[in-house]
Amino acid sequence: MSLATATGRTKRSYGPGRGGERLSNGQRLPAGAAAPAAAKAHKHLDTAFVVIILALLIYGAIMVFSASYPAALSKTGDSFHFIRKHILFAVAGVAVMFILSFVDYRVYRRFVFPIFGAGILLLILVMVPGIGTDLGTVARRWIDLKFTTFQPSELMKFAIIMMFAHLVALNYKRMGTFQYGVMPFAICLLVTAGLMMLEPHLSGTILIFAIGFVMMFVGGTKFRWFGVLAACAGGGIAMIVAVKGIEYITGRLSGWLHPFEDTQGQNWQTIQSLIAIGSGGIMGRGIGNSRQKYLYLPEPYNDFIFAIICEELGLIGALLVIVLFVLFALRGYSIAAKAPDKFGFMLGVGLTTQVVVQAILNIAVVTNTVPNTGISLPFFSYGGTALLMQLGEMGILLNISRNAVMEKT
């Protein structure tokens, strides 16, 4: 018995064997003979995952129209202004998703460092007057492309996932050490968080830290090293205080703990969100019948669209959203688990985690479970380039599913 056979590490073979090819037991195959395969490649599109994504998109588009037409009419005189652009980007995104599902995900690994560098550069450029814009908010998070806007943080999330997947695949046997399992990841997170907090972009920073922590844990970083990362997070909080002042932190916490004390000030959005959720009850007011979307609730078609879903469709509609994201998580992690290599596995984990954690944070903000940080609901919130980016990433996940290794039964 060979060492490979004894340890269970037999060589996988696909399709017809070539003449002279060795099997795990040392024997050679005759020309044209088929090698006994322990697994086979799965080249078909994951239909279940596509159905889940399309269900999220269609549900989201219906709610974007319902939530946006009062604001669209007020701002532009055209009730269809926002939904028209949303559908345009959704259709383009679906096309990109299917195209990228045919592009081997391993190709992206060659561009890990250029993508990460581009993300860092864009985070710097967003602070440059004339390039970055705040869209009338207190944060400079967008780059004005004239025909639309783009958040560099969207690219940075993908860049972090790519970089972490690459680092884990490169050093997975040494992930238990500080040098390989903590240091490079901490450097990436701190540089990214520092630039994002200059905008400031608290919700994006939290999301990137969450994605990074999950990928490191799954990748094999020892649990004891997460204390070091917690210290890094503490450093991020200190940076927020240095940039925005202690009043920024205390104000956020006070508004979260006592939302009804400042009804006309910074808590207005949270209060209107809670009123919308409470008004929906079990069955909701009915599709299109929300009252809070009539210029009471800011961003009803974007960050706070979940509140409108609760008001119009009630608890039933809200649970349907949650169920769809649970199904997305189960299918996404299942695809990752069947990836043929470590990079594909970690890439799948990262892309799935990004959507799941972002959905959890959005619902937590809308329900005032956590302080209001401003974060969109994936596939539901009105989106342009962000939606395009999300669907492109789903195309990468679908390609991982095409290359999945299915155990032969």
N, C-alpha and C positions, 0 to 999 in steps of 0.2 A: 504493500500500500504506500502510495506517495504521500509526501508531507501535505500537498494541497488537498488531497482526498481526505486525509486524517483530520484536517482542520476545517473541512467543509468548504474550502475556498476553491471550488471548481471553476474552470474556465467556461464563460458563456459563449455560445456560438449561435449565429443566426443564419438560416438558409442553408443552401448546399455547401458542403465543405470542399475546399480545394485539394487537389492531389498532394499528398505528403503532409497535410495539416495534422498537427498533434492534438490528441485529446488529453484530458486531465490525467488519464492513467498511463500516458506515455506512448500509446499505440498511434499509428498513423492511419488516416482515412485513405481509402482508395479514391482515385480521381472521380469526381462527380457524386461521391457518396454524401448523404446528408448527415450532418453532425447532430447528435442528440442534444437538443437545446433545453436548458433548465428554465429558460424564460424566453419570451418573445416580445418584439417591439410592437407597440400599439400606435398605429399611424392615423387613426380616425379622430375626427374632432369630438371633443367631449360634449355630446348633445345636451346632457343634463345641465352642465355648467353654462352653456349658451342660453338655454331656456331661462335659467335663474337670472342671468344678466339682462336679457331682454325683458323679463317680467319687472325687474327693478327699473329699467329705463322707461317702459311704457307707463307704469304706475307713477313714476316721477314726472313724466311729461304731462300727464293728466293733472297732477297736483300743481305743477308749475303754472299751467294756464289758469287754473282755478284761483291760485293765490296771487297771480301777478296782474290780472287784467285791470283791477282798480288803480294800482300804482302806475301801470303802463298808460292808462287813459289820462291820469292826472299829469304825468311827466311829459308824455309825447303826443297825446291826443289819439293814440292808436292802441286799442285794447290788445292787439295781437303782437305788439312790439317785442316783448320779451320771449313769448312762446315761439315766435317765428325764428328768432336767433337760436333759441335753445334746441329746437328741432333740427335746424341746419347743422349745428355742431354735433348733435346726437347722431344724425345720419352719417356725417363725415367720420365720426368716431367709430361707428360700427364698421364702416368700410375699412378704416385703418386697423381695427381689431382683427378682422378676417384676413387682411393682407399680412399682418405681423404673425398671425398664427401659422403661416407657412415659412417664416424666417427662423432658422435654427437659433434657439436662444443662446447657444454657446458663442455665437458671433459677437454678442454684446460684451463678452468678457475681454475682448481685445481692446475695447474702448472704455474700460472702467475709469482709468485715470483722466483721459480727456473729458469724459462726462462729468466726473467729480470736479475737475478744474473749471469747466464751463459753469457749473452750478455756483461755485465760489465766486467766479468773476461776475456773474449776474447779480449775486447778493451784494456785491460791492457797487455795481453800476446802478442798482435801484436807489442808492443814496445820492446819486449825482443829480443835481437840478437840471431839468430839461429832459432827463431820461426816465427817472423814477417819478411816480405820482402817488398822491394819497387818496385820490377819488373823493375828496371832501371829508375824509376821516382823519383821525389823529395819527394814523400810521402810514408810512411810505412803504407800501408792500408791492406795488405794481409797476411794471414797465409799460409805457404807452407805445403801442404799435400802430397808432392812428386809427386803424380799422377795428382794433380790439385791444384788450389789455392782457398782460401775462404776469403771473406771480412766479418769480424765481424759486420760491419755496416749493412749488409743485415739482420742478425739475430736481431740486435738492433732495426731496424725499426719495425719488427714484435713484438718484446718485448714491445716497447713503445705503439703500438696499443693495445696489450693485456692488459697492465697495465692500460692504460687510459680507456679502455672499462670496466675493472673491477672496477676502482675507480668511474666512473660515475654511473654504475649500483648499486654500494654500497651506494653512497651518493647523488643520483639524486634529492632527495627532499631538499638537503642542498647545492646544487651547486651554489646558489646565494651568499654564504658566502665566505669570504676570507680563512677561515680555511679549508674548504672542497672543495671549488671550484677553488682555486688557489694554495695554499701552496704545497700540495703533487705533483701536476703536475709540478710546477716550480722546485721543488727539482729534480725530475726525469729528466727534460729537461736540467738543469744546469749541473748535474753530467755527463749525456751523452754527452752534447756539449763539456764540458771540456776535456773529454777523446778523443773525436773525433778530436778536434782541435790540440791535441798533435801529430797527425799523419803527417800533418794536412789533414782534410777531410772537406773542406768548403761546397761543394755541398751536402754531406750527412747530415751535420749539419743543413743547410738551409731546406732540405727536412723534417727532423725530427721535426724541429720547426713548419713548415707549417702543417704537419699532426697533431701535438699536438694542435696547435691553432684551427684548424677546429674541431677537436673532442671536445675540451673544449667548443667552441661556440655552437656546436650542442647539447652538453651535458647539457648546461644550465648556464655556467659561465657568470656572468654579464659583459656587454660590458665595464664598467668602469675599471674592473680589468685587461683588456688587456694592460693598460698603464704600469702596473707592469711587465707584460711579455715583453713589449717593452724595459723596462729597463734591463731585463734579456738578451735580444738580444744585447743591447748595451754593456752589460758586456762580451758577447761572442766576440764582435768586439774588445773590449779592450784586451781580451785574445789573439786574433789573433795578434794584434799589439805587445803584450808582447813576444809572441813566435817567430813570424816571422819578427818583426820590422815594422816600419811605411812604409818602402819602399815597402813591400809586398802589402799593401793596395793601395798606390798611384800608384804602377806599374800596378796593375790590372785595376784600374780605368782609367789610362792614355791609356792603351792598348785597353780598351773598347771604350773610347770616340774618340781616334785617331788611328784606327787600321792600317792605311796605312803609319804611320810615321816610324814604325820599321818593315820593310817588311821582313828582314832576321832574326829577333830575336824572341821574345816571341809572336809576333802577326802573325807569319807564318801560324799557323793552322787556325786561324780565317780568314785570307785573302784567303787562299786556299778554305775554306768552302764557303765564299761569291762568289768566282769565280765559284765554282761548281754550286751553286744555280742559279746564273745569267746566266750560260751557258745553263741551262735546258729549259728556256723559258716556253711556255705553254705546249707543248707536250713532251719535253725532247729529248735527243740525241738517245734514244732507249735503251732497256734493254741490259746491257753488254757493252755499248759504252762509259762509263765514261772515261774521260782523267785524272781527278784529282786523281783517285784511283791508278794510276801508280806511286806510291811513292811520289806524290806531297802533298797530304792531309794525315797527320798522323791520325791514328785510323779511317780509312774510314769504317771499318766493325764493329766498336764499338761505341764510343760516337758520332761520326760524320756520322753515316750511313744515317741520314736524309738528309744530303747534297748530298750524292750519289743518293738517291731516287729522289731528286729535279733535279739533273743533268740528270739522265737517263730517268725518267718518267715525268719530268716537273711539272708544277703547278697541273695538273690532278692527278699525283701520290701522290703529297704532300697532296692535299685535301682529297684523299682517306684515307690516314693515319689518318688525323684529324677526318674525319667522323667516322672511326672505333673506335677511342678513345671516341668520343662523344657518340656513341651508347653504348660503354662499360660503360661509366659513368651513362647514363640513366638507363641501366639495373642493374648495380651494386647498385645504390642508391634505385632502386625499390625493389630489393631483401632485402636490409637493412630495408626499411620501413615496410616490411611485416614480419619481424622477430617476433617470439612469445614473446620475452622478451627484456629488456633494454640492457643486455649484448650482445645479438645477433645483435640488432640494431646498437649499437656503434661499434661492431667488423666489421660489414658490411660496415659502414660508413668509418672506418679507413682503411680497406683494399682497398676499392674503391678509396679513396682519395689518398692513396700512389701511385697507378698507374697513376691516372689522373695528380696529381701535378708533378710527376717525368717526365711524357711525356711533360707537359707544360714547365718545366724548361729545358729539353733537347732541344726542338725546339727553345726556347728563346736563349739558348747558341749558337746553330748552326747558327742562323740567326743574332747573335750579338745584340740581343735585351737586353740581360743582359751580364755582364762580364763572360768570359770563366772560368767555375769552374770544368768542367769534370764530366758529369753525363750521364748515359746510357739511351737509349730509350727502355722502357719495351717491351718485346716480339720481338723486332727488333735487338737490339744490340747483337753481338756475346757474348754468355754467357755460363758459365758452372754451377757452384753452384748457381749463382745469378738467372739464368733462372729456375733452379730446385726449388729454394725457391719461386719464383713468382708463378709458377704453383701449388706448394703445397698450397700457400695462396688462389689461385683460387678454389682449392678443398674445402677449409673451407667455402668460399662464396657459393659454390654450395650446401654444406650441410645446410647452413642457408636457402637456397631456398627450400631444401627438407622439412625443418621444418616450412616453412612459414605458417602463418595463413591467409587463404583466406576467406574473408567475403562471407557468403552464400547469394545468390541472389534468 
